[in-house]
Amino acid sequence: MAHWPPSRSEWRWLLIYFFRLQLPLSLLKEQCEKRKMRAGHIYLIIAVVLLGISFFKEKQKTKEALKATLKIFYTIIPVLVFVFVLMGLIQAYVSSKTIASILGQKSGILGILYAEIVGSIALFMPPAVFPFGGYLHDNGASYGSIAGFVFTAILIGVTTLPVEIKFLGKRFTIARNIFTFVLAFFIALLMEVILK
C-alpha cells in the first residue's frame, strides 16, 4: 500500500482477503492486476518527475546518474531475461499440479526446505527473485515455500561463498549462512501458519 491508513476500498479488499468472503476469484484477481498496473505507472511518473527536477538543477550530475542507471539496467536485464525464460520453460514442462505438490501447502515442512535449498543455490539477483516468487505463487506454491525461497535466494549465495570467505573469513561465512538458513526456515514456517 502506498499510504496509511488505507482508504475504504482498500480496507474492503483487506477484509475480503483475511476473512475469505465468498467473492468470485476472478474479481479479486482483476482488482489485484489493476493495482499492480497503477503502482507501476505511479513509480514511473515519480521517476520521470524526479529526473526532470534533477536535470533542471544540475545537468551534469543528472547525466552521471543516468549513466549509472544504464549500467545497473544492463546488469539486471540479462538476469531478468534468464528468469523469464526459466519461468516459461517451467510453465511449459512442469505442471502447476507438480509445483503445488512439491511446494504447496500439502508439502508442509519439506516444501519449505526444498524451496530454501533451491533458493540457496539459485543464481538470481534480488530484483529477479520476486517475479519468480510470484510465478511460484500463481502456480500453487505455499506462502511458506515462497518465503523460504525468497529469503535464501537473497541472503544465501553458494556462488558468492568464495568472495564472502575472502573478505569476512571462513568461520563467519559458514556460521552466517547456516544461521540464515535456519532463521529463514522458521520465518517461512511462521508465515505459512499466519497466511494459511
N, C-alpha and C positions, 0 to 999 in steps of 0.2 A: 504494500500500500504506500502511496506517495505521501500521505498526510495522516495525522492522528488528531482527533478521533475520526473514525470512518463516517462517511455520510450514511444516510438512512438506507439507500440501496445497497451499499457495501455491507452494512450490518445485516440486512436481509439475506444476502448471499452467504455471509459467515454463519448465520443461524441455520440456513438450509444445509450447509456443509456439515456443521457439527451435529445437528440433530437428525440429519439424513431424512429430511421430509420427502414425501413422495412426489417429486417433480420429475418430469422427463429428463433423462440424462443428456439428450441432445440439446435441450435448452441450457443446461448448465455448461456444457462444453462450448456452446456458441458464445455465452457470456464471457467465459474464460479467454476464448480466442480474441474477442473484441478488446478485452483488457490488455492482452499481450500486444496487439497492434497499436493500441492507444499509447501504451508505455513506450514502445519503440519510437513512435513518432515524437513523443514528448522529449525523449533523450536526444533525438536528432535535432530538434528545434533548439533545445538548450545549447547543444554543442555548436551549432551554427551561430547563434547569438553571441556566445562567449568568444568564439573565434573572431566575429566581427568587431566586438569591443576591443579585443586584444590587438587586432590589426590596426584600428584607428589610434590606439595608444602607443604601441611600439611595433612597427612593421618588421624590424629585423628579428626581434625575439619571436614574433609570430611565425616568421619563415623558419626559424630554427625549430620551433615547436612542431610545425608541420612536417619537417624532415624527420624528426624523432618519431612522430606518429606514423609516418610511412614506413620507417624501419620496423617498428613494432608490428604494423599491419602486415608487412611482407614476412615477418617471422611467424605470425599466427595463422595466416591464410593456408599455408600447406598443411598445418596440423588440423585445421577445421575441415579442409577438403578430405583429408585422410579419415577423420571421424565420420563425416557424412557418407563417404564411400563405404566405410565399415558398417555403418548403420543400414545402408542399402543392401549390402551383402548379407548381413544378418537377417534382415527382413525377407530377403529372397530365399535363403537357405534354412533359416531357423524359424519355426512357427511360434506364434505368440503363446501357444499352449506349452511348448518346450521351455520358453523363458519363464513363464508363470510356474511351471513345475520345479524348475531349478532355483528361481529367485523369488517366487511368490510367497504369499502368507502361509501356505501349507508346508513350505520347505523349512520354516522355522529357523532355528539357530544355524543349521547347516547352510541355508540360503545366505544368511548374513556372512558366514565365514567364507563361502565361495566368492561372494561379491567383494569382500575385503582382500582376498588373495588376488583376484583379477585386478582390483584397484592398485594393489601394491606393485604389480609388475607392469601395469599399463604405461604406455609411453605418451600419455596425454598431458598437454599443458593445461593449467587450470581453466582457461576460458573454454576449452573443448570438453571438459568433464561434465558441465551442466547440460549441454544439449544431449549428450549420451545418456546421462541420468534421466532426463525427460523422456528419451526414447524408451529406456527400460521401463519406466513407469507406465507409459502408454501401452506397453506390451505385457503388462501383468506382474511386473516385479513389485515386491512389497516396499513400503517406506523404509523399513529397517535395512533391507538389502541395498537400496539406493543410497541411504545414508552411509552405510559401511563402505560402499564403492567410492562415493564422493570423498569421504574423509581420507581414506587410504590413498586414493589417486592423487590427492593434493598434498598430503602430509608425508607419505612414504614413497620413496623413489629408489627402487632397486638399481635403476640405471644411473642414478646420481650418487650412489654409495661411495665410489672411489673419491669423488670430489669432496663429499662431506667428511670422509675419513681424513683426507689430506688437510683440510682446514680445521676440523674440530676434534680429530682424534678418533681412534677405533672404538675405544670404550664408550665414549659419549654417543657416537653414531649408532652403535648396536643397541645401547640402552634406550636411546630416544625412539628408535624405530620399533622396538619391542613394546615399550610403554604406549606409544601412539597406536599401535595395532590393538592392544588390549583395551585402551580407553575408547578407541573408535568402536570396538565391538559393543561395549557397554552402553555407549551413547546411542548407537544404532538400535540396540535392543530396547532401550528406553523409548526411542522414537517410534518403534514398531508398536509398543504397548500403548503409547499415548495416541497415535494417529490411526490405530486399527479401525 
